[in-house]
Amino acid sequence: MWRGRISSIARQAQKNIALRAFPTTPCQSILLQAPLVQRHARFQSTSAEPKQVDRDLDPSDHRYIGKAQSLFMTHPYSPGSVFMLPHGTRIVHKLQEFLRSEYNKFGYEEVMTPLLYKKALWETSGHWQNYMDDMYMVHGGQKGNEIDEEGLFGLKPMNCPGHCLIFDSTPKSYRDLPIRLADFSPLHRNEASGALSGLTRVRRFHQDDAHIFCTKDQILPEISSCLKFVEQVYTAFQFPQYDFTLSTRPKEGYIGSLEEWESAESALQSALDATGKTWTIKEGDGAFYGPKIDIMIRDSAGRSHQTATIQLDFQLPHRFNLRYSDENDNIQTPVIVHRAILGSIERMMAILIEHTGGKWPFWLSPRQGIVIPVATQFMDYAQEAAKILGGKESNMPHYYVDADTSPRDRLNKMIRRAQLDQYNYIFVVGQKELDEQTVNVRTRKGQVLGTMSLDKVRAMFAEDSDKKQ
């Protein structure tokens, strides 16, 4: 997946910052961007671009929905980088919380790694020689026009070199393997300005990036575990279909022995067969350092998106001289599995926006409930009920519940507005509800559930969250 261009070091040395980002790497698929204005004035972009974009956007486009729901924006001062607004950040946090809960089940440990690395690291990984022209290069303030190349830093486009440093920081035994490191650090790759589009193509993004350091004998069980992870996550998102593609050894230019490749490809095929799903082969389409599995999802509109990637890598462990001692105390080189389930979180968010049409399932929703008082004298109770339902004053699970304190309108109109704002539940309160400390419940679809105690509503919230509804 490293399809870089050979850069000109002389030309690069004349620049303080090379405004180029990284192409696809072993652990990640290319994703990104978002030009958008927010509905609320305090979040409104000063860019004139979204006004033009809005006239051309389909209402099902994630940029259109993102603006309507105040999820994200961009600004010309940081082209290709997304400003996640409060409601969009809620969705990102829910996605990350979901993945973290799965990390515990699948044996991953989360790490946090630097954004900047010295030139020497990129020389070790091979990116300085071959891909520097596609990275953001940064150096500290210096007098005059002289640039000390030794003082240059690269803004990371992927996490694998940093994870290699963690693995190499202490001696390893076969008993320590597999080691599974996960990372949500922001990554930077340059996209040409003309290619930037919504959340799907950006320059700064986050990825559910992970690297598994394992023995050759552990390749099959680790790949199988990754595929089970994919199934768990994509089932929760209710994608109607997803497909697997296996990319095999290129005819030339590959590293490693034929025996290693055949063994690795056999392990990947066995893992794919065990899923019970159909899969296809792309002969010779693997990277030079190892075969890979790509996952294509289909959304509710039948569109295909390449998201997850599971990539074997024989090369990077050698470049970083990674070692472990086997059961006979012989020194061996581990294999790396590069793995991303969502791919870019920003891009997955765009896919989910369009897949759901902005009608978020409760567990992912940035607007899970709203309390509407029938008259101004019940506003205090509406606010109190919203706090209790949201768990804002307790150690109980937190939910996103608002109180509608806007100027009073006809009740049916206020309920309809809340439904159009995609609140999952609407709670109406008046004198009866105040006296009984209850709420009258209806759904986004208009189903009236009747009067419920606040505790019963929270129990309903918990059930919806657990079932990923």
N, C-alpha and C positions, 0 to 999 in steps of 0.2 A: 504493500500500500504506500510505500514511500516513493511517490513519483515526483521527485523534485527536479529543479533545474540547476545546472552547475552555475554557480554565481561568480561574479567578477570581484575578487577580494580587493583589487586596487580601487575599483569604483566604490565598493562598499566602504572602504576606509576613509573616504572623503565625506561620509555622511554621519551625522550624529545619531540619527535613528533611521533604520531601514524600514520603510513602511510596507513591509511585505509579510504575509503570514504563512503559516506552514500548510502544506498540502496534507492529504490523508496520511496518518501514521499507523503503526501496527495496532495501536490500541484504540483508534478512534475513527469514526466516519465524519466526513465534512458536513457541517451544519451551520445555521446562523441568521440573524439580523432583525431590525424592526423600526421602520419609520412611522410614527404614530402621534396623534394628539390625544390628550385625555379629555373626557367629558367634563370633569370638574375644573373650574378656572384655576384653582391653585396648583393643578398638575399639568396645565396646558403648555404645550411646546410652543416656542417662538418661531419654529421653522415654518416656512411657507410651503414646504414640500407636501405635508400631509393633506392640505386643502386640495391640491391637485389630485393626489392619490385617491382621496375619498370619493371623488366623482367617478372614478374608474373602477372602484372595487365592488365585487359581488358581495352581497350581504352575508354569504357563507364564508367569505375569506377571513382568515384568522386576524388580519390587520383591522378589518371592519369591526369584528366582534370585540377584538382587544380594545379598540377605542371606545365602543359602546359600553363596555364593562369596566373601563378604567383599569386595565391590567398592566399596560406598559407604554413606554414612549421612547423616542430617540431625540437626539439634538445634534445640530451640525457641528457643535464643538467636539463631539466624540462620535464621528460617523462609524457605523458598524458595531456600536456597543449599545446594549439595551439598558434603559432605566426601568427596572421592575418597580411598579408602583405598589402601594400597600396590598391591594387585592391580588395582583399578580404574584407578589412575594408570598402570599398565603398559599397559593397553589404550588409554588416551587418548594416551600417548606414541607407541604404535605407529601409531595413526591419523594423528597429526601427522607422524611420520616418513614415512609413506606419501605424504601430501599434499606434503610438502616435496620428496620425490624427483620427484613429478609437476610441481611448480612449476619445477624445473630444466628439464624437458622442454618445458614450455609457455611459458617465458619470463617467469615472475613473479619479482619481487623482494620478499622479506619485510621488513616494517618493524615497529617497535614504537612505539606512540603512547600519549599520556597517557590516563588514565581521567577526569580532571577538566578541565573547560573553563569559562571565564568566561561570564557571561551574554551578553556581546557576540557570542560565536560562535553561540550558539543563536538570537540575534536575527537574525544574518546568514542562518542556515540556515532560519529561519522557525519553528523549533520552540518558541522562547520564547513567541511570540504564540499559537500554536495548540495546542501539546502539552505545555506546562509542567506541567499538572496530571497528566500521565502519566509524569513523570520524577522521579528522585530529585534533589532540590535540597539542596545542602550549603553551609554557610558556616563560617568559623573561629570560635573562641570569642570571644564579645563580652560586655561588661559590660551588665547590665540586660537589658531586653526589646527594645532597639532593634535593628533589622536593616537593615544597609546593603545595598540590592539590588545595588549595584555590586560588593559583595564576595561575592555569591552565585555558586556554581559548580554546574554540572550534571554528574552522573555519567553518562557517555556510554551511550546505549542502542544506538548503532551507530557505525561507523568512518568513514562517508563524509565528514563535515565535516573530520575530522583529515587524511584523505588529500587533501582539497582544499587544505589548508594546505601540505602537502608539495609538491603540484604547483605551487602558486603561489609557492614560495620562491625559484625561479630562473626566468629567462626560458626559454621553450620555443620550439623551431622544429618545423616539420612533420617534420623528420628525427628528432626525438626520439620521435615517436609511432609506435606506441602505447606508453604507459607502464602497466605492470601491477603494482599494489601489493597485497600480501597481508598479512593481519594476524590473529593469533590472540588478541588482547587480550580480557580478560573484559569482558562487557557486562552492563548492569543494566536491567531493565524490571520494573515492578511488575505482578504478577498478584494478583487478589483472593485472600485466604487460602483461600477455599473452592474455588478453581480449581486450587490446587497439587496435582500428582499425579505421583509418581514422578520419573523423569528427564525426563518429557515436558513438564511445565510448571513452570518455576522462575523465580526473579527474577534470579539471576546465572548466566550461561552463557558458553560460548566458541563461536565460530563460525569456520569456515574462510572468512573474509570477504575479498573482493578487489574492487578497483575498477580498471577499465580506462579510461584517458583516451585517446581516439582521435579521428580525423577521421570525417566522415560516410561517406567512401569506405571506411573500414576497418571499418564496422559489420558487414558480411556476413562477412568472414574472421574477425573476433574472435568473433562469435556461433557460427560454425562450430567454431572452436577450443574454445570453452566446451562445446559439445555433445559434442565428441570427448573432452574431459576427463571429462564425466559418464559417458560410455560406459566409459572406462578404469577409473574408480573403481567403478562399479556392477557391472561384470563381475567385478572382484576380489572383491566381496562376494557374488557368486553370487545376486543377486536374480533370480527367475525372469522378472520382467516390470517394465518401467517405461514410463510414458506421458507424452506431452507435451501441454500446453495453451497456446495462444496467446491472450492477452487483448489486445484491440484498443482503439482510441481511444474514450473515453466520448463520449456525444452532446453534452455541454456541460461547461463548467468546465475544459477542458483548456488547456494552454499550448503555444505553438509553432504553426507554420503547418500547414495541411492538407498541403502539399507535404512538409514534414518528416515528418509522421506516415505518410503514404502510402509514402514512401521507406523509412522505418524498418520499417514492417510488412512491406513487400515483402522487405526483407533478412532479416527473421526467418523469413518463410515459406520463402524459398529455402534458408536454413540448415536448417530443419526437413525440407524435402523431401529434402535431400541425405543425411539420416540413413537414409533408406529405411524409417523407422518411420511408423506411422500417428499422426496428431495431430489434435486438435480445436481449434475456435475458440470463445472466449467473447466474443461481440460486445459491445463497450462496457464490458468489465470491466477494461480497463487503468487504471493510475493516471493522474492528471491530467498527470503530467510525462513519460509515455512508455509504450509497450507492453512486455509482459513475457512470458516463457516460464516456466511452472511445470512441475516434473517430479514425477509421482506414481509411487511404487514399490509393488510388491506383494511381500509377504514370503512365507515358506514356508507360512504359514497362509492365504494369499489375501487378507490385509488390506491396504488401501491407506493410504499415508502420503505427505503432501506434504513434500518435502525440498528439493531444489535449486530455485533461482530465478535466472533471468537477466533483468535489468531494464534497459531503456534509460532514460536520464534526460537531458532537455533543460533542466530547470529549475535544478538545483543549480549547474552551471557558470556560469549567468548570475548567480545570487545571490552567488557568490563572485568574480564578475568574472574568471573564468579565461580566459586568452588564450594563443594561440600564433601565430607568424608563418608564413604559407604560402609556397609556392615563389616567389610574386611579392612577398614581404615585406608582404603585407596581413595585418592582424590578424583572426584568426578565433577562434571559441569552440569548444572541444572538446565531444564527447559523452562522457558517463560510462556505462559498463556496470557495473552492480552485479551481483555474481556470488557465489553460495555453492553449493558442490557437495554438501557434507554437510548444510548448514543448521547447526543447533545440534549440536555434538559430543556434548553430553549426550543430546539426543533421538535422534541417530543411534545412540548406544551402547545406548539402551533398545530401539530397533528391532532392532539386531543381537543383543542378548541374547535377545529373543523369537524372532527369525528362526532363530537357531542352537540355541535351547533351552538355551543355556549350554554347548553343545559347541563351543567356539571352534576355528576352523581354526588350524593351527599358527602361522602368521605373526602372528596377532592374540592368541594365547592368553597369559594371564597365568601359566599353569602348563604349561610346555612339556614338562617331564620330571621324573621323580623316581627316585632311586636307592634301592632297598630292600635292605639287607643281610639275609642269611638267618639271621644270628646276631650277637650283640653284638660278637664279636671282629672282625667285618668292618666295623664302623661307621666306623673311620678311613679305610678304603679307599673306602667309600661317599661320605664327605664329600670325599675327594680327587677321586674320579671326577666328582662333581657340580660341583666347581670347574672342572675341566678342560673338561667338556662345556659348562658355562655360559660359559666364556671369561673367568672372573673374574680370572685372573692372567696375562692376555696382552692384546695389542692387537687380537686377533681379534674378530669379531662376537660380541656378547653374547646369550645365551639364558637363559631362566628355568628353571633346573634346581635342584631341591631334593634334600636327602638326608633320608630318613626315619629319624630317631633316636629315635622314640617307643618306649615299652616294647614288647618283642617280643610278637608274637601269631602265630597260624598264618599261614604265608606266603600261602596262598590268600586269607585274609581281608584281609591287608594289601594285596595286589594289587587285590582287589575295591574296597577303600576308595579306593585311588588312582584307579581307573577312575571311581568315583562322584564323586570330586573333580575329574574331567574333566582329568586329566593326559593329554596327547597320547601320551606314551611312558612306559613303566614299565621300569626297568632293574634287574634282580636281580643281586646279586653275592654270591659265596661264595669258597671256597678256590680253585677252578679259575679264576675270573675274576681274583682277586688275583694268582695266579701268572702269568697270561698278560696281565695289565693290559687286560682286556676287560670287557664287560658283556653280560648276556643280555637281549635286547630283545623287548618285546611292545608292542602298541598299546592304545589306549583301548578299541577294539572287541574285544580279546581275541586278535588275530592274533599268533602267536609268530613273530618274525623271526630268532630264534636268536642265537648269539654274534657280537659285532662288536667290533672295536677301537674305541678312543675316537675316533681320527681318522676312521674310517668313519662313526661316528654323527654327528660334526660335519659331515661332507660331506652326510649325509642331511638334517640340519637346514638346511643352506644351500640344498639343492635344494627342500625344502618351502617355505622362505621366498621363494625366487625365483619359484616357481610360484604363490605365494599360496595354498598348500594348508593 
